[in-house]
Amino acid sequence: MLQAVNDSGDWAEAGYDSFEAYARDRGVALSRAYELMTAAPVLQVMLSAIAEFPAMRPAVLHGKALRGIFDSDGESGVLTALRLLQERGEKVTVPALTAVCAELEGSELPAMQRPAAPRAVPPALAKVHRRAEAARKAVEDLDIKALSKLAPEADDAFEEIAAGYEEAAKRLRAAKKQAAAERKKREKATARTEGRKQVVSLGEAPAIPAQAVEKEPVG
Protein backbone atom coordinates (compact mmCIF):
# COMPACT_ATOMS: atom_id res chain seq x y z
CA MET A 1 0.00 0.00 0.00
CA LEU A 2 2.63 2.55 1.06
CA GLN A 3 4.93 1.45 -1.76
CA ALA A 4 2.16 1.89 -4.34
CA VAL A 5 1.28 5.34 -3.02
CA ASN A 6 4.93 6.39 -2.99
CA ASP A 7 5.66 5.05 -6.48
CA SER A 8 2.52 6.48 -8.06
CA GLY A 9 2.65 9.84 -6.34
CA ASP A 10 -0.93 9.40 -5.17
CA TRP A 11 -0.01 11.25 -1.98
CA ALA A 12 0.05 14.47 -4.02
CA GLU A 13 -3.37 13.78 -5.52
CA ALA A 14 -4.62 13.19 -1.99
CA GLY A 15 -3.62 16.75 -1.11
CA TYR A 16 -0.35 16.11 0.74
CA ASP A 17 2.83 18.12 0.21
CA SER A 18 5.03 15.03 0.50
CA PHE A 19 4.96 11.28 0.98
CA GLU A 20 6.32 11.92 4.48
CA ALA A 21 3.25 14.01 5.33
CA TYR A 22 0.99 11.28 3.90
CA ALA A 23 2.68 8.59 6.02
CA ARG A 24 2.77 10.75 9.16
CA ASP A 25 -0.97 11.43 8.85
CA ARG A 26 -1.44 7.68 9.12
CA GLY A 27 0.69 7.35 12.21
CA VAL A 28 3.83 6.15 10.40
CA ALA A 29 7.18 7.93 10.64
CA LEU A 30 9.06 8.25 7.33
CA SER A 31 11.87 5.91 8.45
CA ARG A 32 9.31 3.33 9.52
CA ALA A 33 7.44 3.72 6.24
CA TYR A 34 10.59 2.88 4.27
CA GLU A 35 11.25 -0.09 6.57
CA LEU A 36 7.74 -1.38 5.88
CA MET A 37 8.13 -0.88 2.13
CA THR A 38 11.46 -2.72 2.15
CA ALA A 39 10.05 -5.65 4.11
CA ALA A 40 6.58 -5.86 2.56
CA PRO A 41 7.24 -8.15 -0.45
CA VAL A 42 9.37 -10.50 1.66
CA LEU A 43 6.74 -10.65 4.40
CA GLN A 44 4.16 -11.64 1.79
CA VAL A 45 6.33 -14.62 0.85
CA MET A 46 6.88 -15.54 4.50
CA LEU A 47 3.19 -15.32 5.33
CA SER A 48 2.25 -17.45 2.32
CA ALA A 49 4.67 -20.13 3.58
CA ILE A 50 3.57 -20.07 7.22
CA ALA A 51 2.12 -23.59 6.92
CA GLU A 52 5.56 -24.93 6.03
CA PHE A 53 7.22 -23.00 8.88
CA PRO A 54 4.63 -22.99 11.69
CA ALA A 55 7.12 -21.84 14.33
CA MET A 56 8.03 -18.75 12.30
CA ARG A 57 6.76 -15.36 13.46
CA PRO A 58 7.37 -12.99 10.53
CA ALA A 59 8.48 -9.50 11.54
CA VAL A 60 9.55 -6.38 9.67
CA LEU A 61 13.19 -6.89 10.68
CA HIS A 62 13.10 -10.40 9.19
CA GLY A 63 11.82 -8.95 5.93
CA LYS A 64 14.65 -6.42 5.88
CA ALA A 65 17.24 -9.13 6.52
CA LEU A 66 15.90 -11.21 3.62
CA ARG A 67 15.37 -8.36 1.15
CA GLY A 68 18.78 -8.78 -0.49
CA ILE A 69 18.27 -12.44 -1.35
CA PHE A 70 14.68 -11.67 -2.41
CA ASP A 71 15.96 -9.07 -4.89
CA SER A 72 18.51 -11.52 -6.32
CA ASP A 73 16.60 -14.82 -6.22
CA GLY A 74 12.98 -13.89 -5.62
CA GLU A 75 10.60 -16.08 -3.63
CA SER A 76 12.76 -19.18 -4.06
CA GLY A 77 15.70 -17.47 -2.38
CA VAL A 78 13.63 -16.55 0.66
CA LEU A 79 12.20 -20.08 0.95
CA THR A 80 15.64 -21.64 0.55
CA ALA A 81 17.00 -19.53 3.40
CA LEU A 82 14.07 -20.45 5.66
CA ARG A 83 14.32 -24.15 4.82
CA LEU A 84 18.03 -24.17 5.56
CA LEU A 85 17.43 -22.67 8.99
CA GLN A 86 14.67 -25.20 9.64
CA GLU A 87 16.91 -28.13 8.66
CA ARG A 88 19.55 -26.88 11.09
CA GLY A 89 17.04 -26.46 13.87
CA GLU A 90 17.71 -22.73 14.11
CA LYS A 91 15.11 -20.12 14.95
CA VAL A 92 14.20 -17.40 12.47
CA THR A 93 16.10 -14.43 13.88
CA VAL A 94 17.80 -11.47 12.23
CA PRO A 95 21.37 -12.71 12.96
CA ALA A 96 20.51 -16.22 11.72
CA LEU A 97 18.88 -14.86 8.53
CA THR A 98 21.82 -12.52 7.90
CA ALA A 99 24.27 -15.40 8.25
CA VAL A 100 22.37 -17.85 6.05
CA CYS A 101 21.81 -15.24 3.33
CA ALA A 102 25.53 -14.45 3.25
CA GLU A 103 26.22 -18.17 3.00
CA LEU A 104 23.76 -18.68 0.14
CA GLU A 105 25.07 -15.65 -1.72
CA GLY A 106 28.61 -17.00 -1.41
CA SER A 107 29.91 -13.96 0.41
CA GLU A 108 31.93 -13.79 3.59
CA LEU A 109 29.86 -12.54 6.48
CA PRO A 110 31.59 -9.45 7.89
CA ALA A 111 32.94 -10.00 11.37
CA MET A 112 30.84 -7.15 12.67
CA GLN A 113 27.67 -8.91 11.50
CA ARG A 114 28.52 -12.33 12.86
CA PRO A 115 26.08 -13.40 15.57
CA ALA A 116 27.83 -12.40 18.75
CA ALA A 117 27.44 -14.03 22.12
CA PRO A 118 25.07 -11.92 24.18
CA ARG A 119 26.92 -9.63 26.55
CA ALA A 120 26.13 -9.91 30.21
CA VAL A 121 23.93 -7.07 31.44
CA PRO A 122 25.04 -5.58 34.79
CA PRO A 123 22.64 -6.57 37.60
CA ALA A 124 21.76 -2.92 38.18
CA LEU A 125 20.44 -2.70 34.61
CA ALA A 126 19.00 -6.20 34.21
CA LYS A 127 15.46 -5.24 35.20
CA VAL A 128 15.47 -2.16 32.97
CA HIS A 129 16.93 -4.21 30.12
CA ARG A 130 14.14 -6.81 30.36
CA ARG A 131 11.49 -4.11 30.34
CA ALA A 132 13.15 -2.32 27.43
CA GLU A 133 13.19 -5.53 25.39
CA ALA A 134 9.51 -6.11 26.13
CA ALA A 135 8.70 -2.52 25.15
CA ARG A 136 10.71 -2.80 21.93
CA LYS A 137 8.86 -5.98 21.00
CA ALA A 138 5.50 -4.34 21.76
CA VAL A 139 6.30 -1.38 19.52
CA GLU A 140 7.64 -3.66 16.76
CA ASP A 141 4.38 -5.61 16.77
CA LEU A 142 2.15 -2.52 16.53
CA ASP A 143 -0.58 -2.79 13.93
CA ILE A 144 -0.12 0.63 12.35
CA LYS A 145 -3.15 0.25 10.11
CA ALA A 146 -5.42 -0.56 13.03
CA LEU A 147 -3.99 2.23 15.16
CA SER A 148 -4.41 4.77 12.37
CA LYS A 149 -8.17 4.26 12.59
CA LEU A 150 -8.06 5.63 16.13
CA ALA A 151 -6.84 9.04 14.99
CA PRO A 152 -7.49 11.85 15.67
CA GLU A 153 -9.28 10.90 18.90
CA ALA A 154 -6.16 9.12 20.20
CA ASP A 155 -3.60 11.70 19.03
CA ASP A 156 -2.90 12.83 22.59
CA ALA A 157 -2.37 9.23 23.72
CA PHE A 158 0.01 8.60 20.82
CA GLU A 159 2.04 11.67 21.73
CA GLU A 160 2.08 10.79 25.44
CA ILE A 161 3.35 7.26 24.76
CA ALA A 162 5.97 8.50 22.27
CA ALA A 163 7.10 11.19 24.72
CA GLY A 164 7.51 8.53 27.40
CA TYR A 165 9.83 6.49 25.18
CA GLU A 166 11.79 9.60 24.20
CA GLU A 167 12.23 10.65 27.83
CA ALA A 168 13.40 7.17 28.79
CA ALA A 169 15.92 7.20 25.94
CA LYS A 170 17.22 10.63 27.04
CA ARG A 171 17.71 9.43 30.62
CA LEU A 172 19.58 6.33 29.48
CA ARG A 173 21.84 8.35 27.18
CA ALA A 174 22.46 10.86 29.99
CA ALA A 175 23.45 7.99 32.29
CA LYS A 176 25.79 6.64 29.61
CA LYS A 177 27.36 10.09 29.15
CA GLN A 178 27.81 10.51 32.90
CA ALA A 179 29.40 7.06 33.18
CA ALA A 180 31.84 7.94 30.39
CA ALA A 181 32.75 11.20 32.14
CA GLU A 182 33.33 9.40 35.45
CA ARG A 183 35.47 6.78 33.71
CA LYS A 184 37.57 9.47 32.05
CA LYS A 185 37.99 11.22 35.40
CA ARG A 186 39.18 7.99 37.03
CA GLU A 187 41.63 7.35 34.18
CA LYS A 188 43.11 10.86 34.57
CA ALA A 189 43.40 10.39 38.34
CA THR A 190 45.16 7.06 37.81
CA ALA A 191 47.54 8.63 35.27
CA ARG A 192 48.40 11.44 37.71
CA THR A 193 49.02 8.93 40.50
CA GLU A 194 51.29 6.87 38.27
CA GLY A 195 53.13 10.03 37.24
CA ARG A 196 53.77 11.03 40.86
CA LYS A 197 55.04 7.54 41.65
CA GLN A 198 57.53 7.78 38.80
CA VAL A 199 58.74 11.21 39.99
CA VAL A 200 59.18 9.95 43.57
CA SER A 201 61.01 6.89 42.29
CA LEU A 202 63.44 9.03 40.32
CA GLY A 203 63.92 11.37 43.28
CA GLU A 204 64.85 8.47 45.54
CA ALA A 205 67.56 7.17 43.22
CA PRO A 206 70.82 6.91 45.25
CA ALA A 207 73.34 9.59 44.46
CA ILE A 208 76.90 8.57 43.61
CA PRO A 209 79.32 9.86 46.27
CA ALA A 210 81.82 12.39 44.95
CA GLN A 211 84.77 10.52 46.42
CA ALA A 212 83.69 7.40 44.54
CA VAL A 213 84.24 9.10 41.25
CA GLU A 214 87.74 8.26 40.00
CA LYS A 215 89.62 11.33 38.90
CA GLU A 216 91.47 11.17 35.63
CA PRO A 217 95.23 11.52 36.04
CA VAL A 218 96.60 14.84 34.94
CA GLY A 219 98.73 14.33 31.86
C-alpha positions as CSV (number, residue, x, y, z in Angstrom):
1,M,0.0,0.0,0.0
2,L,2.6,2.6,1.1
3,Q,4.9,1.5,-1.8
4,A,2.2,1.9,-4.3
5,V,1.3,5.3,-3.0
6,N,4.9,6.4,-3.0
7,D,5.7,5.0,-6.5
8,S,2.5,6.5,-8.1
9,G,2.6,9.8,-6.3
10,D,-0.9,9.4,-5.2
11,W,0.0,11.3,-2.0
12,A,0.1,14.5,-4.0
13,E,-3.4,13.8,-5.5
14,A,-4.6,13.2,-2.0
15,G,-3.6,16.8,-1.1
16,Y,-0.4,16.1,0.7
17,D,2.8,18.1,0.2
18,S,5.0,15.0,0.5
19,F,5.0,11.3,1.0
20,E,6.3,11.9,4.5
21,A,3.2,14.0,5.3
22,Y,1.0,11.3,3.9
23,A,2.7,8.6,6.0
24,R,2.8,10.8,9.2
25,D,-1.0,11.4,8.9
26,R,-1.4,7.7,9.1
27,G,0.7,7.4,12.2
28,V,3.8,6.1,10.4
29,A,7.2,7.9,10.6
30,L,9.1,8.2,7.3
31,S,11.9,5.9,8.4
32,R,9.3,3.3,9.5
33,A,7.4,3.7,6.2
34,Y,10.6,2.9,4.3
35,E,11.2,-0.1,6.6
36,L,7.7,-1.4,5.9
37,M,8.1,-0.9,2.1
38,T,11.5,-2.7,2.2
39,A,10.1,-5.6,4.1
40,A,6.6,-5.9,2.6
41,P,7.2,-8.2,-0.4
42,V,9.4,-10.5,1.7
43,L,6.7,-10.7,4.4
44,Q,4.2,-11.6,1.8
45,V,6.3,-14.6,0.9
46,M,6.9,-15.5,4.5
47,L,3.2,-15.3,5.3
48,S,2.3,-17.4,2.3
49,A,4.7,-20.1,3.6
50,I,3.6,-20.1,7.2
51,A,2.1,-23.6,6.9
52,E,5.6,-24.9,6.0
53,F,7.2,-23.0,8.9
54,P,4.6,-23.0,11.7
55,A,7.1,-21.8,14.3
56,M,8.0,-18.7,12.3
57,R,6.8,-15.4,13.5
58,P,7.4,-13.0,10.5
59,A,8.5,-9.5,11.5
60,V,9.5,-6.4,9.7
61,L,13.2,-6.9,10.7
62,H,13.1,-10.4,9.2
63,G,11.8,-9.0,5.9
64,K,14.6,-6.4,5.9
65,A,17.2,-9.1,6.5
66,L,15.9,-11.2,3.6
67,R,15.4,-8.4,1.2
68,G,18.8,-8.8,-0.5
69,I,18.3,-12.4,-1.4
70,F,14.7,-11.7,-2.4
71,D,16.0,-9.1,-4.9
72,S,18.5,-11.5,-6.3
73,D,16.6,-14.8,-6.2
74,G,13.0,-13.9,-5.6
75,E,10.6,-16.1,-3.6
76,S,12.8,-19.2,-4.1
77,G,15.7,-17.5,-2.4
78,V,13.6,-16.6,0.7
79,L,12.2,-20.1,1.0
80,T,15.6,-21.6,0.5
81,A,17.0,-19.5,3.4
82,L,14.1,-20.4,5.7
83,R,14.3,-24.2,4.8
84,L,18.0,-24.2,5.6
85,L,17.4,-22.7,9.0
86,Q,14.7,-25.2,9.6
87,E,16.9,-28.1,8.7
88,R,19.6,-26.9,11.1
89,G,17.0,-26.5,13.9
90,E,17.7,-22.7,14.1
91,K,15.1,-20.1,14.9
92,V,14.2,-17.4,12.5
93,T,16.1,-14.4,13.9
94,V,17.8,-11.5,12.2
95,P,21.4,-12.7,13.0
96,A,20.5,-16.2,11.7
97,L,18.9,-14.9,8.5
98,T,21.8,-12.5,7.9
99,A,24.3,-15.4,8.3
100,V,22.4,-17.8,6.1
101,C,21.8,-15.2,3.3
102,A,25.5,-14.4,3.3
103,E,26.2,-18.2,3.0
104,L,23.8,-18.7,0.1
105,E,25.1,-15.7,-1.7
106,G,28.6,-17.0,-1.4
107,S,29.9,-14.0,0.4
108,E,31.9,-13.8,3.6
109,L,29.9,-12.5,6.5
110,P,31.6,-9.4,7.9
111,A,32.9,-10.0,11.4
112,M,30.8,-7.1,12.7
113,Q,27.7,-8.9,11.5
114,R,28.5,-12.3,12.9
115,P,26.1,-13.4,15.6
116,A,27.8,-12.4,18.8
117,A,27.4,-14.0,22.1
118,P,25.1,-11.9,24.2
119,R,26.9,-9.6,26.6
120,A,26.1,-9.9,30.2
121,V,23.9,-7.1,31.4
122,P,25.0,-5.6,34.8
123,P,22.6,-6.6,37.6
124,A,21.8,-2.9,38.2
125,L,20.4,-2.7,34.6
126,A,19.0,-6.2,34.2
127,K,15.5,-5.2,35.2
128,V,15.5,-2.2,33.0
129,H,16.9,-4.2,30.1
130,R,14.1,-6.8,30.4
131,R,11.5,-4.1,30.3
132,A,13.1,-2.3,27.4
133,E,13.2,-5.5,25.4
134,A,9.5,-6.1,26.1
135,A,8.7,-2.5,25.2
136,R,10.7,-2.8,21.9
137,K,8.9,-6.0,21.0
138,A,5.5,-4.3,21.8
139,V,6.3,-1.4,19.5
140,E,7.6,-3.7,16.8
141,D,4.4,-5.6,16.8
142,L,2.1,-2.5,16.5
143,D,-0.6,-2.8,13.9
144,I,-0.1,0.6,12.3
145,K,-3.2,0.3,10.1
146,A,-5.4,-0.6,13.0
147,L,-4.0,2.2,15.2
148,S,-4.4,4.8,12.4
149,K,-8.2,4.3,12.6
150,L,-8.1,5.6,16.1
151,A,-6.8,9.0,15.0
152,P,-7.5,11.9,15.7
153,E,-9.3,10.9,18.9
154,A,-6.2,9.1,20.2
155,D,-3.6,11.7,19.0
156,D,-2.9,12.8,22.6
157,A,-2.4,9.2,23.7
158,F,0.0,8.6,20.8
159,E,2.0,11.7,21.7
160,E,2.1,10.8,25.4
161,I,3.4,7.3,24.8
162,A,6.0,8.5,22.3
163,A,7.1,11.2,24.7
164,G,7.5,8.5,27.4
165,Y,9.8,6.5,25.2
166,E,11.8,9.6,24.2
167,E,12.2,10.7,27.8
168,A,13.4,7.2,28.8
169,A,15.9,7.2,25.9
170,K,17.2,10.6,27.0
171,R,17.7,9.4,30.6
172,L,19.6,6.3,29.5
173,R,21.8,8.3,27.2
174,A,22.5,10.9,30.0
175,A,23.4,8.0,32.3
176,K,25.8,6.6,29.6
177,K,27.4,10.1,29.1
178,Q,27.8,10.5,32.9
179,A,29.4,7.1,33.2
180,A,31.8,7.9,30.4
181,A,32.7,11.2,32.1
182,E,33.3,9.4,35.5
183,R,35.5,6.8,33.7
184,K,37.6,9.5,32.1
185,K,38.0,11.2,35.4
186,R,39.2,8.0,37.0
187,E,41.6,7.4,34.2
188,K,43.1,10.9,34.6
189,A,43.4,10.4,38.3
190,T,45.2,7.1,37.8
191,A,47.5,8.6,35.3
192,R,48.4,11.4,37.7
193,T,49.0,8.9,40.5
194,E,51.3,6.9,38.3
195,G,53.1,10.0,37.2
196,R,53.8,11.0,40.9
197,K,55.0,7.5,41.7
198,Q,57.5,7.8,38.8
199,V,58.7,11.2,40.0
200,V,59.2,10.0,43.6
201,S,61.0,6.9,42.3
202,L,63.4,9.0,40.3
203,G,63.9,11.4,43.3
204,E,64.8,8.5,45.5
205,A,67.6,7.2,43.2
206,P,70.8,6.9,45.3
207,A,73.3,9.6,44.5
208,I,76.9,8.6,43.6
209,P,79.3,9.9,46.3
210,A,81.8,12.4,44.9
211,Q,84.8,10.5,46.4
212,A,83.7,7.4,44.5
213,V,84.2,9.1,41.2
214,E,87.7,8.3,40.0
215,K,89.6,11.3,38.9
216,E,91.5,11.2,35.6
217,P,95.2,11.5,36.0
218,V,96.6,14.8,34.9
219,G,98.7,14.3,31.9
